[in-house]
Amino acid sequence: MENAHEWAKQQFGEVCLGDKRRTQRAVKIAEQMACEPFGSLPKQMKSWEAQKGAYRLLDNDGVSHSQLSEPHWRQTREKAGQTGSVTLMVQDFTDLNFTHHPATQGLGALSGQAFLSGLWVHNTLAIQPQVRQVLGLAYQQVWARGAQRYTGRESKAMRRKRSDRQSLRWSQAVAAIGRPPEGARWVYVADREADMFEFFENILSLGADFCIRLVQERRLADWTIEQPVYLLKTVRNMPEMGQRTLDIPASPGQVARQAQLAVSWQTITLRSPRNTPGEDKYVTAWAVRTWEKEHPSNADPIEWLLITSVPVQSLPEALERIEWYTCRWIIEEYHRCLKTGCQIEKSQLRHAKRIQRLLAFLSILAIRLLQLRDLSRTTPHLLAMDHVDPILVQIIALRSNKKSNDLSLGFFWIEIAKLGGFPARKSDGEPGWLRLWRGWLQLLNLAEGVRLANLLTPIDQDVGNP
C-alpha cells in the first residue's frame, strides 16, 4: 500500500478547483487525514496554520463535493472497465445524523421525522466479486431533504409525481456512471428498496445488468384478468433444483449456525406496473430463489428472492448470482467504516455544505481503510519482503522473533492486526479493517522512529564532564 502522500496525490492531485493552490491544499488535507483517520479535524491537521487552511477550503463556496470526488470516481470506473470480468456496482443509502448538533445549518429531515436532522447519502461501490475486492466509489450523492415534504400527508399519487423523491437516486447514479466499456460487464446490486421496474429499464438501456432482491408483487407477461399470474407466487412455486450451505454469524439472541438452503431458478418476463403511462412494457429476466426448508425454532427462516438480467441456466450460475448479492453487505461495512472509523457524524462544522465537502475527503479515506483489509486477504502466501517496505517487514520480524526473509504476507498482516488489538485466536477469523488500520498506523510510527534514529548524531558521553 502506498504511503499517505502518494495516496493523497493520486486521489486529489487532479481535482479542478479553479486555483492550483486549492488543489495543493486538498492534497495536503487528504495526506494528513490518512495519517490520522480516526482523529478529529484539529488533531489530523496538527498545527493551527494547517487547521485554518483546511477550514478555508471547507468553507469555500467555489469548492464542491463533486469537484473533490470526481477524480476518484473516474479512476474507479476506469478500474472497473479494465478488469475484463464482472464488476458489481453495489448501491445503498445511509444517513448522517447530526441531530446532536442543533447549531448546524442546512440540514434536512431523517426518516420522515422533523426532530431528526442530518444528510442523506447514496453510494455506489465498485467491487470485484471473485476476490470481494473494493475498487472504489463509482459515484456518490449527498443532499438534505426538507422536512415539510415528508410529513406523510401527501397522497401516493402526489409522492410519485414529485421530482425530488428519494427513489430517483438509484437511476440518477446509473445515468451518472454511464455505459460500461466494451468487454466489461457491470452488474448493479441492491436490496429490496431498489425493486423498481423503471430502475431495471434504466440499467438495461445503458448496457449494464442488475441483481436485485425482490419485494414487490408484479404482473408477469401472461397476466390476464381471468387468469392473473403474479411474480412472487410464481417464484415461490418453483421446485427445488439444488442446495447450498450458508454460514450465519452470531447475532444478538442467536448463536452462529450453518444453514442448509434450497435453490431454484427460472426465466420470467415482467409486465410494467398498471399506473405506468403509455403501452405496456416488458423486461425479461431470471428469478433465483434460495430458502431454508427447515430452521431452528429460535431463528427466522432465510429466504432470498432475486431478479437478475444475467442468464441463469445451471446451479453454478444460480449460486454465482446469490454470491453476487452477498457482496451487498460490503457496502454496509463501508458505511460503518465511514461513521465509526472516519467519525463523520462527530464533525463540529456549522453548515451542511462544509460537511458535504468534508464527506468527499472522508468517503475516499474510508475506501482506503477497506482496501487495506482486502490487501491483507488476497495474497497471504507471497513473501512479505517482495511486496512491502523492507523496514516494515524487519520491524515485524524483530517483534515476532522471526527471520525477515521467511515472513509471508499472511503472517505479516496478522501481526499488524495484533498491533491494533486483534487477539488472533483460532475462533477469531480474519481481522477487520479497524484493527488492521490501527496496527498499520502504529507500524508506520515505529518505522518513522527507526528512520529518525538513523539520522541522529551519536551523543558524546564525555561532553560536559569535568
Backbone hydrogen bonds, N-H to C=O, Kabsch-Sander energy under -0.5 kcal/mol:
donor,donor_aa,acceptor,acceptor_aa,energy
7,W,3,N,-2.5
8,A,4,A,-2.5
9,K,5,H,-2.4
10,Q,6,E,-2.1
11,Q,7,W,-2.4
12,F,8,A,-2.6
13,G,9,K,-1.6
15,V,12,F,-1.3
17,L,15,V,-0.8
22,R,19,D,-0.9
23,T,19,D,-1.5
24,Q,20,K,-2.4
25,R,21,R,-2.1
26,A,22,R,-2.6
27,V,23,T,-2.2
28,K,24,Q,-2.1
29,I,25,R,-2.6
30,A,26,A,-2.4
31,E,27,V,-2.3
32,Q,28,K,-2.3
33,M,29,I,-2.2
34,A,30,A,-2.3
35,C,31,E,-1.2
36,E,32,Q,-0.7
36,E,33,M,-0.9
39,G,36,E,-1.5
44,Q,40,S,-2.6
45,M,41,L,-2.4
46,K,42,P,-1.4
47,S,45,M,-2.1
51,Q,47,S,-2.2
52,K,48,W,-2.6
53,G,49,E,-2.0
54,A,50,A,-2.1
55,Y,51,Q,-2.4
56,R,52,K,-2.4
57,L,53,G,-1.9
58,L,54,A,-2.5
59,D,55,Y,-1.5
60,N,57,L,-1.3
61,D,59,D,-0.6
63,V,60,N,-1.7
68,L,64,S,-1.9
69,S,65,H,-1.6
70,E,66,S,-2.2
72,H,69,S,-0.6
73,W,69,S,-2.2
74,R,70,E,-2.7
75,Q,71,P,-2.4
76,T,72,H,-2.4
77,R,73,W,-2.2
78,E,74,R,-2.2
79,K,75,Q,-2.2
80,A,76,T,-2.4
81,G,77,R,-1.7
82,Q,78,E,-0.8
82,Q,79,K,-0.9
83,T,79,K,-0.6
87,T,185,R,-2.5
88,L,127,I,-3.0
89,M,187,V,-2.9
90,V,88,L,-0.8
90,V,125,L,-2.8
91,Q,189,V,-2.6
92,D,123,N,-1.7
94,T,121,V,-2.2
96,L,119,L,-3.1
97,N,95,D,-0.6
98,F,96,L,-0.6
98,F,117,S,-2.3
101,H,98,F,-2.2
104,T,101,H,-1.8
105,Q,350,R,-2.5
108,G,118,G,-2.6
109,A,145,R,-2.2
110,L,113,Q,-1.0
110,L,116,L,-1.8
113,Q,110,L,-2.4
114,A,112,G,-0.5
116,L,113,Q,-1.3
117,S,115,F,-0.6
118,G,108,G,-2.3
119,L,96,L,-1.9
120,W,143,W,-3.1
121,V,94,T,-2.8
122,H,141,Q,-2.6
123,N,92,D,-2.5
123,N,121,V,-0.5
124,T,139,Y,-2.1
125,L,90,V,-3.1
126,A,136,G,-2.8
127,I,88,L,-2.5
127,I,125,L,-0.5
128,Q,133,Q,-2.8
132,R,128,Q,-1.1
133,Q,128,Q,-1.6
135,L,126,A,-2.7
135,L,133,Q,-0.6
136,G,126,A,-1.1
138,A,124,T,-2.7
138,A,136,G,-0.5
139,Y,124,T,-1.1
141,Q,122,H,-2.4
143,W,120,W,-2.1
149,R,146,G,-1.0
150,Y,147,A,-1.5
151,T,148,Q,-0.5
159,R,155,S,-2.0
160,R,156,K,-2.1
161,K,157,A,-1.5
162,R,158,M,-1.0
165,R,162,R,-1.0
168,L,165,R,-1.5
169,R,166,Q,-1.9
170,W,167,S,-0.7
171,S,167,S,-0.5
172,Q,168,L,-2.2
173,A,169,R,-2.0
174,V,170,W,-1.5
175,A,171,S,-2.5
176,A,172,Q,-2.1
177,I,173,A,-2.3
178,G,174,V,-2.1
184,A,181,P,-2.1
185,R,85,S,-1.1
186,W,184,A,-0.5
187,V,87,T,-2.5
187,V,185,R,-0.5
188,Y,186,W,-0.5
188,Y,209,D,-3.1
189,V,89,M,-1.8
190,A,211,C,-1.1
194,A,191,D,-1.8
195,D,192,R,-1.9
196,M,194,A,-2.0
200,F,196,M,-1.9
201,E,197,F,-2.1
202,N,198,E,-2.4
203,I,199,F,-2.1
204,L,200,F,-2.2
205,S,201,E,-2.2
206,L,202,N,-0.7
206,L,203,I,-1.0
207,G,204,L,-1.7
208,A,203,I,-1.9
209,D,186,W,-2.8
211,C,188,Y,-2.9
212,I,307,I,-2.6
213,R,190,A,-1.6
214,L,305,L,-3.8
220,L,229,V,-2.2
221,A,269,T,-2.1
223,W,220,L,-1.8
224,T,227,Q,-1.0
230,Y,228,P,-0.5
231,L,218,R,-2.4
234,T,230,Y,-1.8
235,V,231,L,-2.7
236,R,232,L,-2.4
237,N,233,K,-0.9
238,M,235,V,-1.2
241,M,263,V,-3.3
242,G,263,V,-0.9
244,R,261,L,-2.4
246,L,259,A,-2.6
248,I,246,L,-0.6
248,I,257,R,-3.2
251,S,254,Q,-2.1
254,Q,251,S,-2.8
257,R,248,I,-2.1
259,A,246,L,-3.2
259,A,257,R,-0.5
261,L,244,R,-3.1
261,L,259,A,-0.6
262,A,291,W,-3.2
263,V,242,G,-2.5
264,S,289,R,-2.4
266,Q,287,A,-1.8
268,I,285,A,-3.0
270,L,283,V,-3.1
271,R,219,R,-2.5
272,S,281,K,-2.3
276,T,273,P,-1.7
283,V,270,L,-1.7
285,A,268,I,-2.8
286,W,308,T,-2.9
287,A,266,Q,-2.8
288,V,306,L,-2.5
289,R,264,S,-2.7
290,T,304,W,-2.1
291,W,262,A,-1.7
292,E,302,I,-2.5
293,K,260,Q,-0.6
293,K,291,W,-0.7
299,A,296,P,-1.7
304,W,290,T,-2.8
306,L,288,V,-3.3
306,L,304,W,-0.5
307,I,212,I,-2.7
308,T,286,W,-2.5
309,S,210,F,-1.7
310,V,210,F,-0.6
318,A,314,S,-2.2
319,L,315,L,-2.8
320,E,316,P,-1.9
321,R,317,E,-2.0
322,I,318,A,-1.9
323,E,319,L,-2.3
324,W,320,E,-2.2
325,Y,321,R,-1.8
326,T,322,I,-1.7
327,C,323,E,-0.9
327,C,324,W,-0.9
328,R,325,Y,-2.0
329,W,326,T,-1.4
330,I,327,C,-1.5
331,I,328,R,-1.1
332,E,328,R,-0.7
333,E,329,W,-1.7
334,Y,330,I,-2.1
335,H,331,I,-2.0
336,R,332,E,-1.9
337,C,333,E,-2.3
338,L,334,Y,-2.3
339,K,335,H,-2.1
340,T,336,R,-3.2
341,G,336,R,-1.0
342,C,337,C,-2.2
344,I,338,L,-1.5
346,K,343,Q,-1.5
347,S,344,I,-1.5
352,A,105,Q,-2.5
355,I,351,H,-1.8
356,Q,352,A,-2.4
357,R,353,K,-1.7
358,L,354,R,-2.4
359,L,355,I,-2.6
360,A,356,Q,-1.4
361,F,357,R,-1.1
362,L,358,L,-2.5
363,S,359,L,-3.1
364,I,360,A,-1.1
365,L,361,F,-2.0
366,A,362,L,-2.5
367,I,363,S,-1.1
368,R,364,I,-1.6
369,L,365,L,-1.8
370,L,366,A,-2.0
371,Q,367,I,-2.5
372,L,368,R,-1.6
373,R,369,L,-1.2
374,D,370,L,-2.2
375,L,371,Q,-2.5
376,S,372,L,-1.4
377,R,373,R,-0.6
377,R,374,D,-1.3
378,T,374,D,-1.4
379,T,375,L,-0.6
382,L,379,T,-1.0
384,A,407,L,-2.7
385,M,407,L,-0.5
386,D,383,L,-0.9
387,H,384,A,-1.7
388,V,384,A,-1.9
392,L,389,D,-0.9
393,V,389,D,-1.7
394,Q,390,P,-2.7
395,I,391,I,-2.1
396,I,392,L,-2.1
397,A,393,V,-2.7
398,L,394,Q,-2.5
399,R,395,I,-2.3
400,S,396,I,-1.9
401,N,397,A,-0.6
401,N,398,L,-0.6
402,K,397,A,-2.6
406,D,403,K,-1.5
407,L,403,K,-0.6
407,L,404,S,-1.1
409,L,382,L,-2.9
410,G,380,P,-2.5
412,F,408,S,-2.5
413,W,409,L,-2.5
414,I,410,G,-1.8
415,E,411,F,-2.3
416,I,412,F,-1.7
417,A,413,W,-2.5
418,K,414,I,-2.1
419,L,415,E,-1.5
420,G,416,I,-1.2
421,G,418,K,-1.4
422,F,417,A,-2.5
428,D,425,R,-1.7
429,G,426,K,-0.6
436,L,432,G,-1.8
437,W,433,W,-2.5
438,R,434,L,-2.1
439,G,435,R,-2.3
440,W,436,L,-2.5
441,L,437,W,-2.5
442,Q,438,R,-1.8
443,L,439,G,-2.4
444,L,440,W,-2.3
445,N,441,L,-2.0
446,L,442,Q,-2.1
447,A,443,L,-2.5
448,E,444,L,-2.4
449,G,445,N,-2.0
450,V,446,L,-2.0
451,R,447,A,-2.3
452,L,448,E,-2.4
453,A,449,G,-2.4
454,N,450,V,-1.7
455,L,451,R,-0.7
455,L,452,L,-1.0
456,L,452,L,-0.8
456,L,453,A,-0.7
461,Q,459,I,-0.8
463,V,460,D,-1.5
465,N,462,D,-2.0
